[in-house]
Amino acid sequence: MTMILEPARETPVIHETGVLVIGSGPGGLAAALAAARAGAEVTLLDRFGCFGGNITVVGVEGFAWYRHEQTIEAGGIGWEFEERAKAMGAASPESQSLSYELDSEGFKLVADRLVTEAGIHPMLHRQFVAPIMEGDTIKGVIVESKAGREAILAKIVIDATGDADVAHRAGAPTQKTPIEDMQAASVMFHIAGVDKAAFMAGVKADPQTYANWSTGEWVVETDGKEDAMFSPFLAKPFAQAIRDGRMPANLNTIGGTWGAVHDSGEMTYMNLIHLAECDGTDPDSMTRFEIEGRAQAMHAIDALKAYTPGCETARLRNFGMSIGIRDTRKIDAVYNMTETDVRQQARFDDSIGIYPEFIDGYGVLIIPTTGRYMHIPYRAMLPKWVKNLLIAGRAIGGDKIAHAATRNMACCTVAGQGAGVAAAIALATGCPLDAVPLERLQKTLQDQGVRVF
């Protein structure tokens, strides 16, 4: 590989802050809000033009689609996302659970409002490119944008990039799932022109369950109780399209769930496109699969029009702004969560919040209908080898099946809120992140409405 030697340069410091959160998805947004509410000076940085990440940028509207009557949750900022969205007209009842889907466009306004109210300094349209290090201590980051190359200094940095970008480049040990084992990426899309009454009559006439997920290319492991539960699942139209020659035979991975159906004829959060071996840390891979995903979505819409009642005049409304990535890097944390932890109701002295027994990924689907839950340990957010850095969101430490639980958006908010409060306490007390007093951390989280134990 030919290399270019860049000349040394001076980079202007454009901003200094107490806590710098990089990435504003569910984990990063929760971290920033929690830190600000705990008294810290907070800056929230994102490479896109809105906050919300997976919710707004990707278009994943099903925030807590696991929720049933006996589900036990942490509450806190994740619950607040739903309540504020409902109050601002940016949420709709979810089709398979006792939750609300967050409108991907309306939630941009919800996030704006939350950030403004908390007094957080917003910095959109800037891309993190490198950490600023003094030995093993992170002191800030280098960003690039239309304004050029700039430096931001911070006393504590929270990496909420989803891919552990900051931790990885700062020298913390990380693990990346082998590409052949990565959970598939998805291009989300939304459609219009649906006859809601006709569509719902068709669903009622042929209801699908979670057992139907084990069709075609997938075999999904449940614990049995899910098999008879309703699921907004679509697969038959696409199989029929292949049989009739309307769709290429190699597109047998098209299938999945529909989201909310509106009286206006819009059907949002179409989670039907699954793209294997897409590496979310490789821009060439993401380019290829963004293009492929959009092409597959149009095949899916054609099949829906031909074979699904109520969709005869359906048309594309919009795609998500970016491809959705489920699985790349995770940190090697002070404690890495395990499959046993998420399956067997793990309990930890350093819990920063609970999460129901919800596992979705790597061919496993467990829906939390029986009141079982686990603790999320603070240590899973502490990277090794780098000081003044915390991880929030899906890149916290854990094995494959643990990740299938903790990657979910509501769990990312639990981890994010814990990281934000810990950062604020570390700033206020002057103690290192790995010595934050747990009693104070847990008490502050409880004061913010979090169920810790």
Salt bridges, closest charged atoms under 4 A:
GLU6 OE1 - ARG9 NH2 2.63
GLU73 OE1 - ARG67 NE 2.60
GLU80 OE1 - ARG37 NH1 2.73
GLU80 OE2 - ARG84 NH1 3.99
GLU82 OE2 - ARG67 NH2 2.57
GLU83 OE2 - LYS86 NZ 2.97
GLU105 OE1 - LYS108 NZ 2.97
GLU117 OE2 - ARG84 NH2 2.95
ASP136 OD2 - LYS387 NZ 3.94
GLU144 OE2 - ARG149 NH1 2.76
GLU150 OE1 - ARG126 NE 2.67
ASP163 OD1 - ARG394 NH2 2.88
ASP165 OD1 - ARG329 NH1 2.86
ASP206 OD2 - LYS236 NZ 2.85
GLU221 OE2 - ARG343 NH2 3.09
ASP223 OD2 - LYS225 NZ 2.85
GLU226 OE2 - LYS225 NZ 2.68
ASP263 OD1 - LYS196 NZ 3.08
GLU266 OE2 - ARG317 NH1 2.80
ASP279 OD2 - LYS176 NZ 2.86
GLU290 OE1 - ARG294 NH1 3.41
ASP302 OD1 - ARG246 NH2 2.99
ASP327 OD1 - LYS330 NZ 3.27
ASP327 OD1 - HIS403 NE2 3.88
ASP332 OD2 - LYS384 NZ 3.24
GLU339 OE2 - ARG343 NE 2.82
ASP350 OD2 - ARG379 NE 2.79
GLU357 OE2 - ARG372 NE 2.88
ASP360 OD2 - ARG407 NH2 3.28
ASP447 OD2 - LYS443 NZ 2.98
